[in-house]
Structure formats: structure tokens, C-alpha cells
């Protein structure tokens, strides 16, 4: 294969950095190792610090290098440094181990431990006596660890390859950053099937972005992270196929001069394919850019773009994220979709000054009012996902049929129609999410294409005004009972006088109490009831309803979307409500829904939470099709996130909290399918007990632990419910489903039967396209879930044990209590 064509393998996604100091004379120096019981506080006390012209700052903890580009491990930030990464960076150093900038060479971040959860000033990194590397924020909140406790760790070191490792006394590697890639690969590093290289969110935000690269026996594939993921680049090799899997897993390894592909259709031990790259002497890396292309950077008195391994074809508008969601790219310029005669009444820019951030529908699509769905037509526009023929919803169809199919499918966001010559033999794509569209150039693409973006034209039929009751009698009977009427009227006036005085006194006292609320420290934003009525348009758009209230969608005056929960039947006073709000506001974790504010006004009790774009988990687990089901990695990430959220509530926050109602409806998903546990204090809020246990039953049938019926309750009831939810996620069905055959109605009974037969895999979600490819991982997770269902709460694992098992640092088979039920 020619070098040029081979280079088209490398997706716009990786970052590969490498130094080969052995090829040039160099004197090694630095401070590359640390021993047990060492800690570092992120602050001025760190000896090695440098600020750079791009407003970045680095506090170096370990450094391995020579005079020139070197590897540093430490805290990195951008001024004003309100958040920090614990990162590996390439920095320029002199022979005195000082980070210098003779060429204004800013640090190049190539790996971070906490890219999605930054820390602050005075955060602490500890290499504990037990051999665990632990990162905690300034307030002691756990953020990240290497999970290497009790394994004989002895040394933390950054190697010449840029690999950060924890070694035992015999120099065996217990943990390595190479095994946890972010957006980069280094020489000698391997990317294996099941791992991702994920681009950053922005130039100054290294949180996980939309574009990611994977490798499988089919070759290299790059996606935009949506539900389902949308392919934007694919490269296969002669002989590669999803049916060619042999023993092992596909992988690729970066070496000096080549990127070697092992796709498992060649058993010779040599690469199945290789991308030839020029050798280099000093430093070089490949990065998956924000726009999805793969670029190589090299050092030459500063960092310079050396080549585009995968350029955007035919131009920059081919990037899947160039103009954001719903963005239209034409000749490098971004805009929002326009209706007939340039009508802009359907979309508004996310940020009018930054058109590349995309657009929002002015009226969100509603499945409740599908009769009000229409299209904004975009003639001669194309979409990046056309490279994936497997996503064609309808083959050999016409434009009108494609549009009608989208109107009938509530999850469809657009009808994309592509054809070559015959308009009756086109391909219809019905994506559930829309990213950047580009103007089609038939002379290059060799096809014609039109896009029809679905919009909401109204909330449905307006409510008719009530007609005048013209049949009402025009005259009323007059009572003339003079003396009696006078006495009655006098009595009413006297009673009204005394009632008014009492009401005024109560109201004055209530206003005085409410005025003091804003003076209570630690409280979130307080909203008036009138404000929340405006945010929700008089509580118009209901998102859901539970046992404790109704949730409505709202939007603040600055455009921020929120979820407003109106509590029903609150059975306790204002002081108790405010105390609970204060406690809830102090709970912060990436896997817990954040409380933004509250309202306490007269009898009104409302809570304002961050809005979750993808709704509750049950909508993504139950009743999905093969085309819309979650892939295994997404399911796994959701399970791990739920576990970490519960771990925080049970063991890491200041006040131990038992949720008491874990179920898919109380797990919300943000735009990136990050799970967030919701209602984690409302059970406590509704009926708060002063003891550490709960004796009154609550929760949802099917998720209730057995001890609800017999004894007092601890947080172990959440472990039981978590186990049920995990099984539902893996099996793609409800714990109790009357639509199933009689023997399969109750999932737990079916699970135990299959466990005895060693046939748990029979229960994998049949709509999952890739779960069986990760079968052993899924089975391990099912065994962990079954352990959580033990009848004896004392023999269930704690959530910290669950998280350790999920992250691969303990063996479920070794630790699991097999005497379950």
C-alpha cells in the first residue's frame, strides 16, 4: 500500500508524542521519581513552576529530560487558574532542570488524570504509604486514584518514553499512564480495541469532546459521540473484517517511523498494515484536533504543524463539529438553518458572537405535539455521516417518503436524502442528533443531497376559550328580608375584621422569616415563585412526575436551561426544608444532579436543578431498537458513573446519605450521556429521621431490598437497587415485565436460573450491536450486580468495593459471596 494512502488511516484523532534522545547526545537530568508517603499541595510551595505567554502555568512535580523538550508531570492550568489538571506535558528545559521558554514554547498537554473533573488551588496529590496515588480537591473531595493500594508499590516515576508508572520493589509495572490514553499516544504506546482516543472540548478545555477514534478488526473508525455514535471516518484494510477476529484483540502501536496495525487477520506476528512516517530526532506528536482531523506536530524551535495525516475533504466544512449542533457550514462560514425566504424564526445561535458553537431550536421538539412538526428545507446540503452506509434508514426511496418517515419517528431530528441520478432510488438517513451540515459539491462528491431539519411550529392546538354561557338567567331572585339581612351582614363584617387582623399578623411574621433566608450562609440562589413561573412559562412543559412532585422544563433569562421541581404535599416546616436545601447545595459530584436554587414562598416549595438534555435512563434502556440502543461502552460508563455517585453519597460527602429510591427514572443523562443521580435527598426531605437508619418504607417495588419488610434500613438498600438497575441496563428490559412469557416476567428469578446454568449471556440485550464483543466484561458486571442482590445486607459489597471491581482493581470472582439468596 502506498504511503499516501496508508496515511489516510490515521484519523483526525490521536496525539502521538515521542522523543528519541538516544539518537542525539544528551545529558539526562531532572527529578523523575518519588517514593512512598510523599505528598504535594497545588500551590506556591511546589518548587518548579513556570508561566507561559499563552497564559498557561505549570507546577512540575516530576521531570525527566535534558536540554530541550522534556516530559513533566504536575499541575497545569490556564490563567486565571480557577481549575487545574494533573497532567503530563512536554516542556522546554535547560541543563539546570529549569523550565525555560527561549522559543515561547508553551507546555503541550498529552495526558491528564482528571480531564473531566478539574481541581483547584490547594488540591493535594498523595503517594500513600499503601502505594496508592490519590488526587483530592482543596476541600478533601476525592477526584482520582491509581487504585494500587496493597500491591507492593514502591516508586512513582516518569520514564524517558513519557510513560508515568508506579513500580513495585522488583521494578514490575503496577500502573501506567500508557494504559489510560486520553487524546494522545507516545512511542511504544498501544491503543487496543475497546479504548478510545478522544479530542478535547476546546483549545483551553481538555475535557472530553465529541470526536473519538477507535480500532477494531475492521480497521480505524472515528465517531462523533452521540446516541447512537455517528461515524465520520473509516479506513479498512485488505483482509480486515468484523468476522476475522482470532484470539486476542485488535490494536495499533506507535513506533519511530511507523504506526503498526495488528488487526488479527495476519497470524505471522508482523503488522497487518503500517503507516510509514518519517523518523525524527527530537520530539513529535499527533493530536486529534477539535474538528476531527489528525495532525502531526514536530519540534523546530517551537511546535509546528508538520503534516495533516487526515486532511478535511473536500474542505474545512467537512468537519463534523465545525459549526456545532444544527450549524450550517458554507465556504468556511457558520450560520443557523433558515426557513423559506431566509426566515430565522426556528433557530437561534448558542452565542451570537461565536457562530461556530452551533444553534438551538427556538421551540424544542416535542413528542407530545408531533402534529406540529415541520421541516426547514436545505437544498444541496450534505452530512458527514454519509460515510456510514449501515445507518441508511430506507434504501431505494424518494424524497417525500424519507420526509414522511422522519415525521412519523419522534426521535428523528432531520431527514437527509442522498441520491446519484434517480430521485426514486435515493438513500434516506434519519439521525437522532444533528451536528454540522455542509454545502454539497456534486462535482466532487458525485452525489446529490438535500437536508430537511425538523422544527416545532407550535405546542399543538391552542386551548379554546370558554364560551359565554348565554343560557344563564338574566335575572336573579331578590331576597328582601330587611332585619334578618342586616344582622347577617353585621356579623359577617365583624368576623371579617378579626380574621383580617390575624391574617395580617401571620403574614408579617412570615415575611420577616423569609427576609432572613438570604442571610443564611451556604444557601444556593433563591428564586421567587413569580420568577419560576416565568422560567417555566407557567409550568407548561412537564418533564416528569414522581412521588414527591412534578418536574418542569424551564429557561433562565440568560438562556440557561433548568429543571424546576414543584414539591407536592410537603409535610414539614420551612426551617426543615431550608436545612435540607442547605445540605443538598453542599453536595457536589459529577455524577449527582446539581441543585441551582430553590423557592420558599408562602406554601410554595420548589427546587431548581441543572437540566439534563437526554432525560432519564429508562428512556434509553427500555423499548429501544437495534438502531437506537446504547453501545456497550456507553452502558458501561453509565454503570460506573452511577456507582461513583452513590459512593460519594455513602462514604465521601460530609453527611452520609442513603438515596432510598435508586431506579432508572432517577438516573438522568446529560448531553454526553454522563449519568447523574437525581432526587438524592428528597426521600430524606420528605420524612427526615434523626437516626442513621430509616424505619419507614419508601422506594419503588422491584428495586426494594428484602430488609424493608423486616428491619431497619442502611445505605445497603441502595446497593441492592443499584444491582437491579445494572441488570436492567445489561438485559435491556425492566425488572418486572408482564409482556414477557410467564417464566420470564421477573428478571431476578430468571437471572438466578441462568446463573445456575452458567448461561447468563443468554440475557444480554438482543438490541445491543456490540455487547457480545465485550461479553466477558458484561458477564463480570452481571456477577457484580448479582452480588449486590444478597438477601443479607451485611454480605452485600459496599459501593467502594463496587467501584473498585468496576475499575478492575479487584476480582469479583475472588471476592464475591456466592451464597446469595
Residue, then its C-alpha position, 0 to 999 in steps of 0.5 A: x500500500x502506498x504511503x499516501x494512502x496508508x496515511x489516510x488511516x490515521x484519523x483526525x484523532x490521536x496525539x502521538x508524542x515521542x522523543x528519541x534522545x538516544x539518537x542525539x547526545x544528551x545529558x539526562x537530568x531532572x527529578x523523575x521519581x518519588x517514593x512512598x508517603x510523599x505528598x504535594x499541595x497545588x500551590x506556591x510551595x511546589x518548587x518548579x513552576x513556570x508561566x507561559x505567554x499563552x497564559x498557561x502555568x505549570x507546577x512540575x512535580x516530576x521531570x525527566x529530560x535534558x536540554x530541550x523538550x522534556x516530559x513533566x508531570x504536575x499541575x497545569x492550568x490556564x490563567x486565571x487558574x480557577x481549575x487545574x489538571x494533573x497532567x503530563x506535558x512536554x516542556x522546554x528545559x535547560x541543563x539546570x532542570x529549569x523550565x525555560x521558554x527561549x522559543x515561547x514554547x508553551x507546555x503541550x498537554x498529552x495526558x491528564x488524570x482528571x480531564x473531566x473533573x478539574x481541581x483547584x488551588x490547594x488540591x493535594x496529590x498523595x503517594x500513600x504509604x499503601x502505594x496508592x496515588x490519590x488526587x483530592x480537591x482543596x476541600x478533601x473531595x476525592x477526584x482520582x486514584x491509581x487504585x494500587x493500594x496493597x500491591x507492593x508499590x514502591x516508586x512513582x516515576x516518569x520514564x524517558x518514553x513519557x510513560x508515568x508508572x508506579x513500580x513495585x520493589x522488583x521494578x514490575x509495572x503496577x500502573x501506567x499512564x500508557x494504559x489510560x490514553x486520553x487524546x494522545x499516544x507516545x512511542x511504544x504506546x498501544x491503543x487496543x480495541x475497546x479504548x478510545x482516543x478522544x479530542x478535547x472540548x476546546x483549545x483551553x478545555x481538555x475535557x472530553x469532546x465529541x470526536x473519538x477514534x477507535x480500532x477494531x478488526x475492521x480497521x480505524x473508525x472515528x465517531x462523533x459521540x452521540x446516541x447512537x455514535x455517528x461515524x465520520x471516518x473509516x479506513x479498512x484494510x485488505x483482509x480486515x473484517x468484523x468476522x476475522x477476529x482470532x484470539x486476542x484483540x485488535x490494536x495499533x502501536x506507535x513506533x519511530x517511523x511507523x504506526x503498526x496495525x495488528x488487526x488479527x487477520x495476519x497470524x505471522x506476528x508482523x503488522x497487518x498494515x503500517x503507516x510509514x512516517x518519517x523518523x525524527x530526532x527530537x520530539x513529535x506528536x499527533x493530536x486529534x484536533x477539535x474538528x476531527x482531523x489528525x495532525x502531526x506536530x514536530x519540534x523546530x524551535x517551537x511546535x509546528x504543524x508538520x503534516x495533516x495525516x487526515x486532511x478535511x475533504x473536500x474542505x474545512x466544512x467537512x468537519x463534523x463539529x465545525x459549526x456545532x449542533x444544527x450549524x450550517x457550514x458554507x465556504x468556511x462560514x457558520x450560520x443557523x438553518x433558515x426557513x423559506x425566504x431566509x426566515x430565522x424564526x426556528x433557530x437561534x445561535x448558542x452565542x451570537x458572537x461565536x457562530x461556530x458553537x452551533x444553534x438551538x431550536x427556538x421551540x424544542x421538539x416535542x413528542x407530545x405535539x408531533x402534529x406540529x412538526x415541520x421541516x426547514x428545507x436545505x437544498x444541496x446540503x450534505x452530512x458527514x455521516x454519509x460515510x456510514x452506509x449501515x445507518x441508511x434508514x430506507x434504501x431505494x426511496x424518494x424524497x417525500x417518503x424519507x420526509x414522511x418517515x422522519x415525521x412519523x419517528x419522534x426521535x428523528x431530528x432531520x431527514x437527509x436524502x442522498x441520491x446519484x441520478x434517480x430521485x426514486x432510488x435515493x438513500x434516506x438517513x434519519x439521525x437522532x442528533x444533528x451536528x454540522x451540515x455542509x454545502x454539497x459539491x456534486x462535482x466532487x462528491x458525485x452525489x446529490x443531497x438535500x437536508x430537511x431539519x425538523x422544527x416545532x411550529x407550535x405546542x399543538x392546538x391552542x386551548x379554546x376559550x370558554x364560551x359565554x354561557x348565554x343560557x344563564x338567567x338574566x335575572x336573579x331572585x331578590x331576597x328582601x328580608x330587611x332585619x334578618x339581612x342586616x344582622x347577617x351582614x353585621x356579623x359577617x363584617x365583624x368576623x371579617x375584621x378579626x380574621x383580617x387582623x390575624x391574617x395580617x399578623x401571620x403574614x408579617x411574621x412570615x415575611x420577616x422569616x423569609x427576609x432572613x433566608x438570604x442571610x443564611x450562609x451556604x444557601x444556593x440562589x433563591x428564586x421567587x415563585x413569580x420568577x419560576x413561573x416565568x422560567x417555566x412559562x407557567x409550568x407548561x412543559x412537564x418533564x416528569x412526575x414522581x412521588x414527591x412532585x412534578x418536574x418542569x422544563x424551564x429557561x433562565x433569562x440568560x438562556x440557561x436551561x433548568x429543571x424546576x421541581x414543584x414539591x407536592x404535599x410537603x409535610x414539614x416546616x420551612x426551617x426543615x426544608x431550608x436545612x435540607x436545601x442547605x445540605x443538598x447545595x453542599x453536595x457536589x459530584x459529577x455524577x449527582x444532579x446539581x441543585x441551582x436554587x430553590x423557592x420558599x414562598x408562602x406554601x410554595x416549595x420548589x427546587x431548581x436543578x441543572x437540566x439534563x438534555x437526554x432525560x432519564x435512563x429508562x428512556x434509553x434502556x427500555x423499548x429501544x431498537x437495534x438502531x437506537x440502543x446504547x453501545x456497550x461502552x456507553x452502558x458501561x460508563x453509565x454503570x460506573x458513573x452511577x456507582x461513583x455517585x452513590x459512593x460519594x453519597x455513602x462514604x465521601x460527602x460530609x453527611x452520609x446519605x442513603x438515596x432510598x429510591x435508586x431506579x432508572x427514572x432517577x438516573x438522568x443523562x446529560x448531553x454526553x450521556x454522563x449519568x447523574x443521580x437525581x432526587x438524592x435527598x428528597x426521600x430524606x426531605x420528605x420524612x427526615x429521621x434523626x437516626x442513621x437508619x430509616x424505619x419507614x418504607x419508601x422506594x419503588x417495588x422491584x428495586x426494594x431490598x428484602x430488609x424493608x419488610x423486616x428491619x431497619x434500613x442502611x445505605x445497603x438498600x441502595x446497593x441492592x437497587x443499584x444491582x437491579x438497575x445494572x441488570x436492567x441496563x445489561x438485559x435491556x428490559x425492566x425488572x418486572x415485565x408482564x409482556x414477557x412469557x410467564x417464566x420470564x416476567x421477573x428478571x431476578x428469578x430468571x437471572x438466578x436460573x441462568x446463573x445456575x446454568x452458567x448461561x447468563x449471556x443468554x440475557x444480554x440485550x438482543x438490541x445491543x450491536x456490540x455487547x457480545x464483543x465485550x461479553x466477558x466484561x458484561x458477564x463480570x458486571x452481571x456477577x457484580x450486580x448479582x452480588x449486590x442482590x444478597x438477601x443479607x445486607x451485611x454480605x452485600x459489597x459496599x459501593x467502594x468495593x463496587x467501584x473498585x471491581x468496576x475499575x478492575x482493581x479487584x476480582x469479583x470472582x475472588x471476592x464475591x459471596x456466592x451464597x446469595x439468596 
